[in-house]
Each structure stands twice: as C-alpha cells, then as structure tokens.
Amino acid sequence: MREIILSSLAVVLLRALLLTVRVRITDTSGMQAGTLTEPVILAFWHNRILGITPAFLKHYPQGRKGVSVLTSASRDGEILSRIMAGCGMGSVRGSSSRRGARALREMVRLIAEGRDIAITPDGPRGPRYHLGPGAIQLAQTTGAPLLLVHASFSNAVRLKTWDGFIIPLPFSKISITVDPPERMPGELTLDEFNGWKIKIEQRLRDAAD
C-alpha cells in the first residue's frame, strides 16, 4: 500500500512539474526521424531519469511499440516501476545482484516483440558513473543497437544521494542528446568486452556535468 501511495503521488507531482519544463532534443541516431525503426537499447546515467522521462512523454516517436525500463527488484525499484507505469512506460524488475538472469531473458523477449529497452548502467546503487555490463550484454545477445542518451539541465536541484539525483526545477530547460547507434559484436573476447565497456562509460561520462 505504501508503494502505491508514494508512486501515485510522485506521478501526479512529476506530471505537474514536467508540464512546465521545456525539452530540446538533438537526435543523431535516426530514431526521431524514423530512419532507425528497429528496437533499441537506451542507456543513460541513473541520476538523469528525470531528464529522460519528459523527453519520452513529449517526444517519443509515434509508431514505436513503447519503452520498458530496467528497475531493481527492491522496494525502491517497485516504486520506480509504478512511477514509470504512470508515465506510460513498462518496467523489467531485476539487477546484477537480484533476478539478473531472469531480467535479461525478459528484456530479450521484449526486444523480440519490438519494444525499446531503457537501462541506467550505473544503477540501482552505483557506483555513480560506472558502467555495469548489462547494456553491452543485452546488445550482444539481441543485436539491437545501443543508443547513449545524455541530459543536461539549465536549472535543477541535486539530491545528496549516491548518484547525485537531479530534479529539474519548474520552467527550466532540459537538453537531450541521442548519440548515433553502436552495434556490439555477438562474440567478444574479455579484452574486447572491457574495451567496449571503457569506451561507452567514457562517452557517457564526458557528457555528464
């Protein structure tokens, strides 16, 4: 019951806040233009969830089959999954420490059905700006392109949480950048995998403020 009350209240407050926020998107992936039509894996840092959510609500391309967000199997993950549902997104429950294999299978199934997947690769508990292996593994398994998404805020509050969670202030501007798609080879040696991990992590870090 507590999770339902908290998530319902959060959805109301979030939608009210996002009505005032301006969103500017620079998309070099082809997703918005409609030239990238296959399911994709969206990756962005955990503290930028409230930058990506208004972009989804206001600018998600018509004709796509929706987004499911990977959330943790914890109580906090339950609240987040309910908030995502209130914003029109699906969720997959799991993390590297709990239900990881099951979550991977579910995401593979969703991609096969045409849905996009969103992953915060340093979540659910960090360390901040350290890339976990899940996004790359999912891209390898499915062949779906990996899109790195960056968000910056003109005026925001940063919470004193492990990730420095960012809350945009009313009437502020959020700038979203979507990188060109990266396609992971299906077979990688450990060194090659770590090379991709370093590359992707650094690109996400370079755009973080």
Summary of the structure (lengths in Angstrom):
residues: 209
radius of gyration: 16.1
end to end distance: 36.6
largest distance: 47.6
contacts: 672
relative contact order: 0.20
helix: 39%
strand: 21%
